């Protein structure tokens, strides 16, 4: 039986506690206890400088998505923009499903003093990867970085809006395949057309 290292035990215990009772209601002593450590003996601080630093680690390792999670580095393997769009859209849907158990924690993090900065930092890498992908399309040639960012938000905003509707109204779900097909076809034709 392999032993999980102390840092990983702390992260796992914190994740469970943050999800169950919230970040602010979780004490470091409780995290240590649930991680199998003696409370207030110092083991926590050998791995994390603060509870906030631990939260950042938890969010980065378990809650947020990265360009690698989305396979953005492998999109060229698809060979056409429409297929690439479908792959990205499906990854967004998988991410929403994967993040659903963390919804309460995600909302709490947004409300924390440092939450906006944390979210911005996490989004930065994903946005940079999507901007780089979009920048290789004919429609993006000659656009500034801000314009490419706006294009990314415009392209994926509609799909994310649809996914939020599905969350609130399951009757919308049967439209998924049709909408994905129409959305991907439309945006592929836009992105593949030189300006």
Buried (B, 14 or more C-beta within 10 A) or exposed (E): EEEEEBBEBBBBBBBBBBBEEEBEEBEBBBBBBBBEBEBEEEBBEEBBEEBBEBBBBBBBEBBBBEBEEBBBEEBEEBEEBBBBBBBBBBBBBEBBEEBEEBEBBBEBBEEBEEBEEBBEBBEEBBBBBBBBBBBEBEBBEEBEEEEBBEBBEEBBEBBBEBBEBBBEEEEBEEEBEEBBEEBBBBBBEBBEEEE
